[in-house]
């Protein structure tokens, strides 16, 4: 799953690392444009295709 950088709004950034369990998907990102780093925590029920 890709994301958009919250700092510079660069789109389509792939996660550097990802961890999944039965209820959630945690992804770590670093923007190749501005080098901002962030983590997302998504509920699997909200993203069933992921």
ModelCIF file with pLDDT and N, C-alpha, C, O atoms, coordinates in Angstrom:
data_MODEL
#
_entry.id   MODEL 
#
_entity.id                         1 
_entity.type                       polymer 
_entity.pdbx_number_of_molecules   1 
#
_entity_poly.entity_id                      1 
_entity_poly.type                           'polypeptide(L)' 
_entity_poly.nstd_linkage                   no 
_entity_poly.nstd_monomer                   no 
_entity_poly.pdbx_seq_one_letter_code       
;(UNK)(UNK)(UNK)(UNK)(UNK)(UNK)(UNK)(UNK)(UNK)(UNK)(UNK)(UNK)(UNK)(UNK)(UNK)(UNK)
(UNK)(UNK)(UNK)(UNK)(UNK)(UNK)(UNK)(UNK)(UNK)(UNK)(UNK)(UNK)(UNK)(UNK)(UNK)(UNK)
(UNK)(UNK)(UNK)(UNK)(UNK)(UNK)(UNK)(UNK)(UNK)(UNK)(UNK)(UNK)(UNK)(UNK)(UNK)(UNK)
(UNK)(UNK)
;
_entity_poly.pdbx_seq_one_letter_code_can   XXXXXXXXXXXXXXXXXXXXXXXXXXXXXXXXXXXXXXXXXXXXXXXXXX 
_entity_poly.pdbx_strand_id                 A 
#
loop_
_entity_poly_seq.entity_id 
_entity_poly_seq.num 
_entity_poly_seq.mon_id 
_entity_poly_seq.hetero 
1 1  UNK n 
1 2  UNK n 
1 3  UNK n 
1 4  UNK n 
1 5  UNK n 
1 6  UNK n 
1 7  UNK n 
1 8  UNK n 
1 9  UNK n 
1 10 UNK n 
1 11 UNK n 
1 12 UNK n 
1 13 UNK n 
1 14 UNK n 
1 15 UNK n 
1 16 UNK n 
1 17 UNK n 
1 18 UNK n 
1 19 UNK n 
1 20 UNK n 
1 21 UNK n 
1 22 UNK n 
1 23 UNK n 
1 24 UNK n 
1 25 UNK n 
1 26 UNK n 
1 27 UNK n 
1 28 UNK n 
1 29 UNK n 
1 30 UNK n 
1 31 UNK n 
1 32 UNK n 
1 33 UNK n 
1 34 UNK n 
1 35 UNK n 
1 36 UNK n 
1 37 UNK n 
1 38 UNK n 
1 39 UNK n 
1 40 UNK n 
1 41 UNK n 
1 42 UNK n 
1 43 UNK n 
1 44 UNK n 
1 45 UNK n 
1 46 UNK n 
1 47 UNK n 
1 48 UNK n 
1 49 UNK n 
1 50 UNK n 
#
_struct_asym.id          A 
_struct_asym.entity_id   1 
#
loop_
_ma_qa_metric.id 
_ma_qa_metric.mode 
_ma_qa_metric.name 
_ma_qa_metric.software_group_id 
_ma_qa_metric.type 
1 global pLDDT . pLDDT 
2 local  pLDDT . pLDDT 
#
_ma_qa_metric_global.metric_id      1 
_ma_qa_metric_global.metric_value   93.22 
_ma_qa_metric_global.model_id       1 
_ma_qa_metric_global.ordinal_id     1 
#
loop_
_ma_qa_metric_local.label_asym_id 
_ma_qa_metric_local.label_comp_id 
_ma_qa_metric_local.label_seq_id 
_ma_qa_metric_local.metric_id 
_ma_qa_metric_local.metric_value 
_ma_qa_metric_local.model_id 
_ma_qa_metric_local.ordinal_id 
A UNK 1  2 84.00 1 1  
A UNK 2  2 93.00 1 2  
A UNK 3  2 96.00 1 3  
A UNK 4  2 98.00 1 4  
A UNK 5  2 98.00 1 5  
A UNK 6  2 97.00 1 6  
A UNK 7  2 98.00 1 7  
A UNK 8  2 98.00 1 8  
A UNK 9  2 97.00 1 9  
A UNK 10 2 97.00 1 10 
A UNK 11 2 98.00 1 11 
A UNK 12 2 98.00 1 12 
A UNK 13 2 98.00 1 13 
A UNK 14 2 98.00 1 14 
A UNK 15 2 98.00 1 15 
A UNK 16 2 97.00 1 16 
A UNK 17 2 97.00 1 17 
A UNK 18 2 96.00 1 18 
A UNK 19 2 96.00 1 19 
A UNK 20 2 93.00 1 20 
A UNK 21 2 92.00 1 21 
A UNK 22 2 91.00 1 22 
A UNK 23 2 93.00 1 23 
A UNK 24 2 94.00 1 24 
A UNK 25 2 94.00 1 25 
A UNK 26 2 96.00 1 26 
A UNK 27 2 97.00 1 27 
A UNK 28 2 98.00 1 28 
A UNK 29 2 98.00 1 29 
A UNK 30 2 98.00 1 30 
A UNK 31 2 98.00 1 31 
A UNK 32 2 97.00 1 32 
A UNK 33 2 97.00 1 33 
A UNK 34 2 98.00 1 34 
A UNK 35 2 98.00 1 35 
A UNK 36 2 98.00 1 36 
A UNK 37 2 98.00 1 37 
A UNK 38 2 98.00 1 38 
A UNK 39 2 97.00 1 39 
A UNK 40 2 96.00 1 40 
A UNK 41 2 94.00 1 41 
A UNK 42 2 92.00 1 42 
A UNK 43 2 92.00 1 43 
A UNK 44 2 87.00 1 44 
A UNK 45 2 87.00 1 45 
A UNK 46 2 83.00 1 46 
A UNK 47 2 72.00 1 47 
A UNK 48 2 72.00 1 48 
A UNK 49 2 70.00 1 49 
A UNK 50 2 61.00 1 50 
#
loop_
_atom_site.group_PDB 
_atom_site.id 
_atom_site.type_symbol 
_atom_site.label_atom_id 
_atom_site.label_alt_id 
_atom_site.label_comp_id 
_atom_site.label_asym_id 
_atom_site.label_entity_id 
_atom_site.label_seq_id 
_atom_site.pdbx_PDB_ins_code 
_atom_site.Cartn_x 
_atom_site.Cartn_y 
_atom_site.Cartn_z 
_atom_site.occupancy 
_atom_site.B_iso_or_equiv 
_atom_site.pdbx_formal_charge 
_atom_site.auth_seq_id 
_atom_site.auth_comp_id 
_atom_site.auth_asym_id 
_atom_site.auth_atom_id 
_atom_site.pdbx_PDB_model_num 
ATOM 1   N N  . UNK A 1 1  ? 0.847   -1.169  0.000  1.00 84.00 ? 1  UNK A N  1 
ATOM 2   C CA . UNK A 1 1  ? 0.000   0.000   0.000  1.00 84.00 ? 1  UNK A CA 1 
ATOM 3   C C  . UNK A 1 1  ? 0.897   1.238   0.000  1.00 84.00 ? 1  UNK A C  1 
ATOM 4   O O  . UNK A 1 1  ? 1.811   1.343   0.817  1.00 84.00 ? 1  UNK A O  1 
ATOM 5   N N  . UNK A 1 2  ? 0.643   2.150   -0.892 1.00 93.00 ? 2  UNK A N  1 
ATOM 6   C CA . UNK A 1 2  ? 1.434   3.381   -0.953 1.00 93.00 ? 2  UNK A CA 1 
ATOM 7   C C  . UNK A 1 2  ? 0.769   4.475   -0.120 1.00 93.00 ? 2  UNK A C  1 
ATOM 8   O O  . UNK A 1 2  ? -0.385  4.347   0.289  1.00 93.00 ? 2  UNK A O  1 
ATOM 9   N N  . UNK A 1 3  ? 1.509   5.540   0.122  1.00 96.00 ? 3  UNK A N  1 
ATOM 10  C CA . UNK A 1 3  ? 0.987   6.653   0.913  1.00 96.00 ? 3  UNK A CA 1 
ATOM 11  C C  . UNK A 1 3  ? 1.501   7.970   0.322  1.00 96.00 ? 3  UNK A C  1 
ATOM 12  O O  . UNK A 1 3  ? 2.341   7.977   -0.577 1.00 96.00 ? 3  UNK A O  1 
ATOM 13  N N  . UNK A 1 4  ? 0.985   9.065   0.840  1.00 98.00 ? 4  UNK A N  1 
ATOM 14  C CA . UNK A 1 4  ? 1.394   10.409  0.449  1.00 98.00 ? 4  UNK A CA 1 
ATOM 15  C C  . UNK A 1 4  ? 2.164   11.031  1.606  1.00 98.00 ? 4  UNK A C  1 
ATOM 16  O O  . UNK A 1 4  ? 1.742   10.935  2.758  1.00 98.00 ? 4  UNK A O  1 
ATOM 17  N N  . UNK A 1 5  ? 3.287   11.666  1.304  1.00 98.00 ? 5  UNK A N  1 
ATOM 18  C CA . UNK A 1 5  ? 4.099   12.300  2.344  1.00 98.00 ? 5  UNK A CA 1 
ATOM 19  C C  . UNK A 1 5  ? 3.302   13.438  2.987  1.00 98.00 ? 5  UNK A C  1 
ATOM 20  O O  . UNK A 1 5  ? 2.807   14.315  2.279  1.00 98.00 ? 5  UNK A O  1 
ATOM 21  N N  . UNK A 1 6  ? 3.172   13.437  4.315  1.00 97.00 ? 6  UNK A N  1 
ATOM 22  C CA . UNK A 1 6  ? 2.440   14.518  4.984  1.00 97.00 ? 6  UNK A CA 1 
ATOM 23  C C  . UNK A 1 6  ? 3.216   15.833  5.018  1.00 97.00 ? 6  UNK A C  1 
ATOM 24  O O  . UNK A 1 6  ? 2.657   16.874  5.364  1.00 97.00 ? 6  UNK A O  1 
ATOM 25  N N  . UNK A 1 7  ? 4.500   15.792  4.662  1.00 98.00 ? 7  UNK A N  1 
ATOM 26  C CA . UNK A 1 7  ? 5.318   17.000  4.691  1.00 98.00 ? 7  UNK A CA 1 
ATOM 27  C C  . UNK A 1 7  ? 5.318   17.726  3.348  1.00 98.00 ? 7  UNK A C  1 
ATOM 28  O O  . UNK A 1 7  ? 5.070   18.931  3.301  1.00 98.00 ? 7  UNK A O  1 
ATOM 29  N N  . UNK A 1 8  ? 5.594   17.007  2.250  1.00 98.00 ? 8  UNK A N  1 
ATOM 30  C CA . UNK A 1 8  ? 5.715   17.670  0.943  1.00 98.00 ? 8  UNK A CA 1 
ATOM 31  C C  . UNK A 1 8  ? 4.647   17.230  -0.059 1.00 98.00 ? 8  UNK A C  1 
ATOM 32  O O  . UNK A 1 8  ? 4.615   17.725  -1.185 1.00 98.00 ? 8  UNK A O  1 
ATOM 33  N N  . UNK A 1 9  ? 3.779   16.306  0.342  1.00 97.00 ? 9  UNK A N  1 
ATOM 34  C CA . UNK A 1 9  ? 2.655   15.813  -0.457 1.00 97.00 ? 9  UNK A CA 1 
ATOM 35  C C  . UNK A 1 9  ? 3.070   14.992  -1.686 1.00 97.00 ? 9  UNK A C  1 
ATOM 36  O O  . UNK A 1 9  ? 2.283   14.833  -2.619 1.00 97.00 ? 9  UNK A O  1 
ATOM 37  N N  . UNK A 1 10 ? 4.308   14.470  -1.689 1.00 97.00 ? 10 UNK A N  1 
ATOM 38  C CA . UNK A 1 10 ? 4.742   13.533  -2.727 1.00 97.00 ? 10 UNK A CA 1 
ATOM 39  C C  . UNK A 1 10 ? 3.855   12.291  -2.637 1.00 97.00 ? 10 UNK A C  1 
ATOM 40  O O  . UNK A 1 10 ? 3.628   11.773  -1.543 1.00 97.00 ? 10 UNK A O  1 
ATOM 41  N N  . UNK A 1 11 ? 3.355   11.811  -3.773 1.00 98.00 ? 11 UNK A N  1 
ATOM 42  C CA . UNK A 1 11 ? 2.415   10.687  -3.784 1.00 98.00 ? 11 UNK A CA 1 
ATOM 43  C C  . UNK A 1 11 ? 3.088   9.381   -4.179 1.00 98.00 ? 11 UNK A C  1 
ATOM 44  O O  . UNK A 1 11 ? 4.164   9.371   -4.777 1.00 98.00 ? 11 UNK A O  1 
ATOM 45  N N  . UNK A 1 12 ? 2.427   8.278   -3.831 1.00 98.00 ? 12 UNK A N  1 
ATOM 46  C CA . UNK A 1 12 ? 2.844   6.954   -4.286 1.00 98.00 ? 12 UNK A CA 1 
ATOM 47  C C  . UNK A 1 12 ? 4.084   6.397   -3.606 1.00 98.00 ? 12 UNK A C  1 
ATOM 48  O O  . UNK A 1 12 ? 4.822   5.627   -4.221 1.00 98.00 ? 12 UNK A O  1 
ATOM 49  N N  . UNK A 1 13 ? 4.328   6.759   -2.371 1.00 98.00 ? 13 UNK A N  1 
ATOM 50  C CA . UNK A 1 13 ? 5.526   6.306   -1.664 1.00 98.00 ? 13 UNK A CA 1 
ATOM 51  C C  . UNK A 1 13 ? 5.302   4.903   -1.114 1.00 98.00 ? 13 UNK A C  1 
ATOM 52  O O  . UNK A 1 13 ? 4.307   4.633   -0.441 1.00 98.00 ? 13 UNK A O  1 
ATOM 53  N N  . UNK A 1 14 ? 6.248   4.019   -1.415 1.00 98.00 ? 14 UNK A N  1 
ATOM 54  C CA . UNK A 1 14 ? 6.190   2.643   -0.943 1.00 98.00 ? 14 UNK A CA 1 
ATOM 55  C C  . UNK A 1 14 ? 6.711   2.568   0.494  1.00 98.00 ? 14 UNK A C  1 
ATOM 56  O O  . UNK A 1 14 ? 7.597   3.341   0.858  1.00 98.00 ? 14 UNK A O  1 
ATOM 57  N N  . UNK A 1 15 ? 6.186   1.658   1.316  1.00 98.00 ? 15 UNK A N  1 
ATOM 58  C CA . UNK A 1 15 ? 6.692   1.521   2.683  1.00 98.00 ? 15 UNK A CA 1 
ATOM 59  C C  . UNK A 1 15 ? 8.114   0.942   2.702  1.00 98.00 ? 15 UNK A C  1 
ATOM 60  O O  . UNK A 1 15 ? 8.472   0.131   1.848  1.00 98.00 ? 15 UNK A O  1 
ATOM 61  N N  . UNK A 1 16 ? 8.915   1.368   3.683  1.00 97.00 ? 16 UNK A N  1 
ATOM 62  C CA . UNK A 1 16 ? 10.259  0.802   3.893  1.00 97.00 ? 16 UNK A CA 1 
ATOM 63  C C  . UNK A 1 16 ? 10.147  -0.508  4.647  1.00 97.00 ? 16 UNK A C  1 
ATOM 64  O O  . UNK A 1 16 ? 10.941  -1.425  4.441  1.00 97.00 ? 16 UNK A O  1 
ATOM 65  N N  . UNK A 1 17 ? 9.157   -0.589  5.520  1.00 97.00 ? 17 UNK A N  1 
ATOM 66  C CA . UNK A 1 17 ? 8.928   -1.797  6.318  1.00 97.00 ? 17 UNK A CA 1 
ATOM 67  C C  . UNK A 1 17 ? 7.437   -1.895  6.591  1.00 97.00 ? 17 UNK A C  1 
ATOM 68  O O  . UNK A 1 17 ? 6.727   -0.890  6.634  1.00 97.00 ? 17 UNK A O  1 
ATOM 69  N N  . UNK A 1 18 ? 6.973   -3.132  6.776  1.00 96.00 ? 18 UNK A N  1 
ATOM 70  C CA . UNK A 1 18 ? 5.549   -3.331  7.024  1.00 96.00 ? 18 UNK A CA 1 
ATOM 71  C C  . UNK A 1 18 ? 5.370   -4.540  7.926  1.00 96.00 ? 18 UNK A C  1 
ATOM 72  O O  . UNK A 1 18 ? 6.066   -5.545  7.787  1.00 96.00 ? 18 UNK A O  1 
ATOM 73  N N  . UNK A 1 19 ? 4.428   -4.429  8.852  1.00 96.00 ? 19 UNK A N  1 
ATOM 74  C CA . UNK A 1 19 ? 4.104   -5.537  9.740  1.00 96.00 ? 19 UNK A CA 1 
ATOM 75  C C  . UNK A 1 19 ? 2.593   -5.696  9.760  1.00 96.00 ? 19 UNK A C  1 
ATOM 76  O O  . UNK A 1 19 ? 1.854   -4.722  9.906  1.00 96.00 ? 19 UNK A O  1 
ATOM 77  N N  . UNK A 1 20 ? 2.145   -6.934  9.610  1.00 93.00 ? 20 UNK A N  1 
ATOM 78  C CA . UNK A 1 20 ? 0.705   -7.220  9.580  1.00 93.00 ? 20 UNK A CA 1 
ATOM 79  C C  . UNK A 1 20 ? 0.368   -8.231  10.657 1.00 93.00 ? 20 UNK A C  1 
ATOM 80  O O  . UNK A 1 20 ? 1.155   -9.129  10.955 1.00 93.00 ? 20 UNK A O  1 
ATOM 81  N N  . UNK A 1 21 ? -0.818  -8.074  11.238 1.00 92.00 ? 21 UNK A N  1 
ATOM 82  C CA . UNK A 1 21 ? -1.368  -9.109  12.110 1.00 92.00 ? 21 UNK A CA 1 
ATOM 83  C C  . UNK A 1 21 ? -2.844  -9.256  11.778 1.00 92.00 ? 21 UNK A C  1 
ATOM 84  O O  . UNK A 1 21 ? -3.295  -8.747  10.752 1.00 92.00 ? 21 UNK A O  1 
ATOM 85  N N  . UNK A 1 22 ? -3.591  -9.929  12.610 1.00 91.00 ? 22 UNK A N  1 
ATOM 86  C CA . UNK A 1 22 ? -4.997  -10.208 12.313 1.00 91.00 ? 22 UNK A CA 1 
ATOM 87  C C  . UNK A 1 22 ? -5.872  -8.962  12.245 1.00 91.00 ? 22 UNK A C  1 
ATOM 88  O O  . UNK A 1 22 ? -6.905  -8.979  11.576 1.00 91.00 ? 22 UNK A O  1 
ATOM 89  N N  . UNK A 1 23 ? -5.484  -7.887  12.919 1.00 93.00 ? 23 UNK A N  1 
ATOM 90  C CA . UNK A 1 23 ? -6.350  -6.711  12.999 1.00 93.00 ? 23 UNK A CA 1 
ATOM 91  C C  . UNK A 1 23 ? -5.792  -5.447  12.369 1.00 93.00 ? 23 UNK A C  1 
ATOM 92  O O  . UNK A 1 23 ? -6.556  -4.531  12.062 1.00 93.00 ? 23 UNK A O  1 
ATOM 93  N N  . UNK A 1 24 ? -4.455  -5.369  12.164 1.00 94.00 ? 24 UNK A N  1 
ATOM 94  C CA . UNK A 1 24 ? -3.900  -4.113  11.671 1.00 94.00 ? 24 UNK A CA 1 
ATOM 95  C C  . UNK A 1 24 ? -2.690  -4.305  10.758 1.00 94.00 ? 24 UNK A C  1 
ATOM 96  O O  . UNK A 1 24 ? -2.071  -5.368  10.713 1.00 94.00 ? 24 UNK A O  1 
ATOM 97  N N  . UNK A 1 25 ? -2.382  -3.229  10.032 1.00 94.00 ? 25 UNK A N  1 
ATOM 98  C CA . UNK A 1 25 ? -1.215  -3.157  9.155  1.00 94.00 ? 25 UNK A CA 1 
ATOM 99  C C  . UNK A 1 25 ? -0.421  -1.931  9.577  1.00 94.00 ? 25 UNK A C  1 
ATOM 100 O O  . UNK A 1 25 ? -0.928  -0.812  9.507  1.00 94.00 ? 25 UNK A O  1 
ATOM 101 N N  . UNK A 1 26 ? 0.831   -2.130  10.018 1.00 96.00 ? 26 UNK A N  1 
ATOM 102 C CA . UNK A 1 26 ? 1.705   -1.009  10.398 1.00 96.00 ? 26 UNK A CA 1 
ATOM 103 C C  . UNK A 1 26 ? 2.750   -0.850  9.312  1.00 96.00 ? 26 UNK A C  1 
ATOM 104 O O  . UNK A 1 26 ? 3.422   -1.815  8.948  1.00 96.00 ? 26 UNK A O  1 
ATOM 105 N N  . UNK A 1 27 ? 2.891   0.363   8.791  1.00 97.00 ? 27 UNK A N  1 
ATOM 106 C CA . UNK A 1 27 ? 3.839   0.628   7.711  1.00 97.00 ? 27 UNK A CA 1 
ATOM 107 C C  . UNK A 1 27 ? 4.730   1.803   8.078  1.00 97.00 ? 27 UNK A C  1 
ATOM 108 O O  . UNK A 1 27 ? 4.255   2.805   8.611  1.00 97.00 ? 27 UNK A O  1 
ATOM 109 N N  . UNK A 1 28 ? 6.024   1.680   7.793  1.00 98.00 ? 28 UNK A N  1 
ATOM 110 C CA . UNK A 1 28 ? 6.992   2.752   8.010  1.00 98.00 ? 28 UNK A CA 1 
ATOM 111 C C  . UNK A 1 28 ? 7.402   3.308   6.646  1.00 98.00 ? 28 UNK A C  1 
ATOM 112 O O  . UNK A 1 28 ? 7.716   2.552   5.727  1.00 98.00 ? 28 UNK A O  1 
ATOM 113 N N  . UNK A 1 29 ? 7.395   4.623   6.528  1.00 98.00 ? 29 UNK A N  1 
ATOM 114 C CA . UNK A 1 29 ? 7.699   5.288   5.265  1.00 98.00 ? 29 UNK A CA 1 
ATOM 115 C C  . UNK A 1 29 ? 8.814   6.302   5.442  1.00 98.00 ? 29 UNK A C  1 
ATOM 116 O O  . UNK A 1 29 ? 9.011   6.830   6.536  1.00 98.00 ? 29 UNK A O  1 
ATOM 117 N N  . UNK A 1 30 ? 9.552   6.578   4.358  1.00 98.00 ? 30 UNK A N  1 
ATOM 118 C CA . UNK A 1 30 ? 10.491  7.707   4.282  1.00 98.00 ? 30 UNK A CA 1 
ATOM 119 C C  . UNK A 1 30 ? 10.365  8.273   2.882  1.00 98.00 ? 30 UNK A C  1 
ATOM 120 O O  . UNK A 1 30 ? 10.527  7.557   1.894  1.00 98.00 ? 30 UNK A O  1 
ATOM 121 N N  . UNK A 1 31 ? 10.079  9.549   2.804  1.00 98.00 ? 31 UNK A N  1 
ATOM 122 C CA . UNK A 1 31 ? 9.888   10.212  1.520  1.00 98.00 ? 31 UNK A CA 1 
ATOM 123 C C  . UNK A 1 31 ? 11.223  10.343  0.787  1.00 98.00 ? 31 UNK A C  1 
ATOM 124 O O  . UNK A 1 31 ? 12.181  10.870  1.353  1.00 98.00 ? 31 UNK A O  1 
ATOM 125 N N  . UNK A 1 32 ? 11.304  9.875   -0.458 1.00 97.00 ? 32 UNK A N  1 
ATOM 126 C CA . UNK A 1 32 ? 12.547  10.016  -1.209 1.00 97.00 ? 32 UNK A CA 1 
ATOM 127 C C  . UNK A 1 32 ? 12.812  11.461  -1.653 1.00 97.00 ? 32 UNK A C  1 
ATOM 128 O O  . UNK A 1 32 ? 13.931  11.807  -2.031 1.00 97.00 ? 32 UNK A O  1 
ATOM 129 N N  . UNK A 1 33 ? 11.773  12.293  -1.601 1.00 97.00 ? 33 UNK A N  1 
ATOM 130 C CA . UNK A 1 33 ? 11.907  13.685  -2.029 1.00 97.00 ? 33 UNK A CA 1 
ATOM 131 C C  . UNK A 1 33 ? 12.428  14.589  -0.902 1.00 97.00 ? 33 UNK A C  1 
ATOM 132 O O  . UNK A 1 33 ? 13.426  15.289  -1.074 1.00 97.00 ? 33 UNK A O  1 
ATOM 133 N N  . UNK A 1 34 ? 11.742  14.569  0.255  1.00 98.00 ? 34 UNK A N  1 
ATOM 134 C CA . UNK A 1 34 ? 12.122  15.473  1.353  1.00 98.00 ? 34 UNK A CA 1 
ATOM 135 C C  . UNK A 1 34 ? 12.716  14.742  2.566  1.00 98.00 ? 34 UNK A C  1 
ATOM 136 O O  . UNK A 1 34 ? 13.161  15.387  3.515  1.00 98.00 ? 34 UNK A O  1 
ATOM 137 N N  . UNK A 1 35 ? 12.726  13.405  2.541  1.00 98.00 ? 35 UNK A N  1 
ATOM 138 C CA . UNK A 1 35 ? 13.305  12.539  3.583  1.00 98.00 ? 35 UNK A CA 1 
ATOM 139 C C  . UNK A 1 35 ? 12.528  12.529  4.895  1.00 98.00 ? 35 UNK A C  1 
ATOM 140 O O  . UNK A 1 35 ? 13.040  12.061  5.912  1.00 98.00 ? 35 UNK A O  1 
ATOM 141 N N  . UNK A 1 36 ? 11.308  13.035  4.884  1.00 98.00 ? 36 UNK A N  1 
ATOM 142 C CA . UNK A 1 36 ? 10.448  12.968  6.070  1.00 98.00 ? 36 UNK A CA 1 
ATOM 143 C C  . UNK A 1 36 ? 10.091  11.506  6.337  1.00 98.00 ? 36 UNK A C  1 
ATOM 144 O O  . UNK A 1 36 ? 9.864   10.746  5.395  1.00 98.00 ? 36 UNK A O  1 
ATOM 145 N N  . UNK A 1 37 ? 10.039  11.104  7.614  1.00 98.00 ? 37 UNK A N  1 
ATOM 146 C CA . UNK A 1 37 ? 9.693   9.722   7.983  1.00 98.00 ? 37 UNK A CA 1 
ATOM 147 C C  . UNK A 1 37 ? 8.414   9.730   8.809  1.00 98.00 ? 37 UNK A C  1 
ATOM 148 O O  . UNK A 1 37 ? 8.189   10.637  9.611  1.00 98.00 ? 37 UNK A O  1 
ATOM 149 N N  . UNK A 1 38 ? 7.570   8.705   8.606  1.00 98.00 ? 38 UNK A N  1 
ATOM 150 C CA . UNK A 1 38 ? 6.337   8.575   9.368  1.00 98.00 ? 38 UNK A CA 1 
ATOM 151 C C  . UNK A 1 38 ? 5.896   7.115   9.384  1.00 98.00 ? 38 UNK A C  1 
ATOM 152 O O  . UNK A 1 38 ? 6.370   6.296   8.598  1.00 98.00 ? 38 UNK A O  1 
ATOM 153 N N  . UNK A 1 39 ? 4.982   6.813   10.293 1.00 97.00 ? 39 UNK A N  1 
ATOM 154 C CA . UNK A 1 39 ? 4.431   5.468   10.446 1.00 97.00 ? 39 UNK A CA 1 
ATOM 155 C C  . UNK A 1 39 ? 2.916   5.560   10.374 1.00 97.00 ? 39 UNK A C  1 
ATOM 156 O O  . UNK A 1 39 ? 2.314   6.483   10.924 1.00 97.00 ? 39 UNK A O  1 
ATOM 157 N N  . UNK A 1 40 ? 2.307   4.600   9.694  1.00 96.00 ? 40 UNK A N  1 
ATOM 158 C CA . UNK A 1 40 ? 0.849   4.516   9.668  1.00 96.00 ? 40 UNK A CA 1 
ATOM 159 C C  . UNK A 1 40 ? 0.414   3.235   10.361 1.00 96.00 ? 40 UNK A C  1 
ATOM 160 O O  . UNK A 1 40 ? 1.148   2.248   10.384 1.00 96.00 ? 40 UNK A O  1 
ATOM 161 N N  . UNK A 1 41 ? -0.765  3.262   10.915 1.00 94.00 ? 41 UNK A N  1 
ATOM 162 C CA . UNK A 1 41 ? -1.371  2.098   11.534 1.00 94.00 ? 41 UNK A CA 1 
ATOM 163 C C  . UNK A 1 41 ? -2.793  2.016   10.989 1.00 94.00 ? 41 UNK A C  1 
ATOM 164 O O  . UNK A 1 41 ? -3.653  2.814   11.363 1.00 94.00 ? 41 UNK A O  1 
ATOM 165 N N  . UNK A 1 42 ? -3.039  1.044   10.101 1.00 92.00 ? 42 UNK A N  1 
ATOM 166 C CA . UNK A 1 42 ? -4.346  0.921   9.455  1.00 92.00 ? 42 UNK A CA 1 
ATOM 167 C C  . UNK A 1 42 ? -5.068  -0.326  9.950  1.00 92.00 ? 42 UNK A C  1 
ATOM 168 O O  . UNK A 1 42 ? -4.461  -1.382  10.130 1.00 92.00 ? 42 UNK A O  1 
ATOM 169 N N  . UNK A 1 43 ? -6.355  -0.191  10.164 1.00 92.00 ? 43 UNK A N  1 
ATOM 170 C CA . UNK A 1 43 ? -7.178  -1.327  10.572 1.00 92.00 ? 43 UNK A CA 1 
ATOM 171 C C  . UNK A 1 43 ? -7.482  -2.190  9.350  1.00 92.00 ? 43 UNK A C  1 
ATOM 172 O O  . UNK A 1 43 ? -7.889  -1.663  8.315  1.00 92.00 ? 43 UNK A O  1 
ATOM 173 N N  . UNK A 1 44 ? -7.293  -3.494  9.448  1.00 87.00 ? 44 UNK A N  1 
ATOM 174 C CA . UNK A 1 44 ? -7.525  -4.393  8.308  1.00 87.00 ? 44 UNK A CA 1 
ATOM 175 C C  . UNK A 1 44 ? -8.976  -4.379  7.861  1.00 87.00 ? 44 UNK A C  1 
ATOM 176 O O  . UNK A 1 44 ? -9.244  -4.579  6.677  1.00 87.00 ? 44 UNK A O  1 
ATOM 177 N N  . UNK A 1 45 ? -9.926  -4.151  8.768  1.00 87.00 ? 45 UNK A N  1 
ATOM 178 C CA . UNK A 1 45 ? -11.331 -4.117  8.383  1.00 87.00 ? 45 UNK A CA 1 
ATOM 179 C C  . UNK A 1 45 ? -11.623 -2.929  7.468  1.00 87.00 ? 45 UNK A C  1 
ATOM 180 O O  . UNK A 1 45 ? -12.555 -2.990  6.665  1.00 87.00 ? 45 UNK A O  1 
ATOM 181 N N  . UNK A 1 46 ? -10.845 -1.849  7.575  1.00 83.00 ? 46 UNK A N  1 
ATOM 182 C CA . UNK A 1 46 ? -11.027 -0.680  6.726  1.00 83.00 ? 46 UNK A CA 1 
ATOM 183 C C  . UNK A 1 46 ? -10.321 -0.844  5.382  1.00 83.00 ? 46 UNK A C  1 
ATOM 184 O O  . UNK A 1 46 ? -10.642 -0.136  4.428  1.00 83.00 ? 46 UNK A O  1 
ATOM 185 N N  . UNK A 1 47 ? -9.362  -1.774  5.295  1.00 72.00 ? 47 UNK A N  1 
ATOM 186 C CA . UNK A 1 47 ? -8.580  -2.012  4.080  1.00 72.00 ? 47 UNK A CA 1 
ATOM 187 C C  . UNK A 1 47 ? -8.552  -3.513  3.787  1.00 72.00 ? 47 UNK A C  1 
ATOM 188 O O  . UNK A 1 47 ? -7.480  -4.117  3.824  1.00 72.00 ? 47 UNK A O  1 
ATOM 189 N N  . UNK A 1 48 ? -9.688  -4.124  3.500  1.00 72.00 ? 48 UNK A N  1 
ATOM 190 C CA . UNK A 1 48 ? -9.743  -5.581  3.334  1.00 72.00 ? 48 UNK A CA 1 
ATOM 191 C C  . UNK A 1 48 ? -8.932  -6.111  2.164  1.00 72.00 ? 48 UNK A C  1 
ATOM 192 O O  . UNK A 1 48 ? -8.524  -7.272  2.196  1.00 72.00 ? 48 UNK A O  1 
ATOM 193 N N  . UNK A 1 49 ? -8.680  -5.312  1.130  1.00 70.00 ? 49 UNK A N  1 
ATOM 194 C CA . UNK A 1 49 ? -7.928  -5.791  -0.027 1.00 70.00 ? 49 UNK A CA 1 
ATOM 195 C C  . UNK A 1 49 ? -6.417  -5.752  0.215  1.00 70.00 ? 49 UNK A C  1 
ATOM 196 O O  . UNK A 1 49 ? -5.658  -6.322  -0.569 1.00 70.00 ? 49 UNK A O  1 
ATOM 197 N N  . UNK A 1 50 ? -5.975  -5.102  1.268  1.00 61.00 ? 50 UNK A N  1 
ATOM 198 C CA . UNK A 1 50 ? -4.535  -4.956  1.530  1.00 61.00 ? 50 UNK A CA 1 
ATOM 199 C C  . UNK A 1 50 ? -3.959  -6.206  2.152  1.00 61.00 ? 50 UNK A C  1 
ATOM 200 O O  . UNK A 1 50 ? -2.762  -6.258  2.438  1.00 61.00 ? 50 UNK A O  1 
#
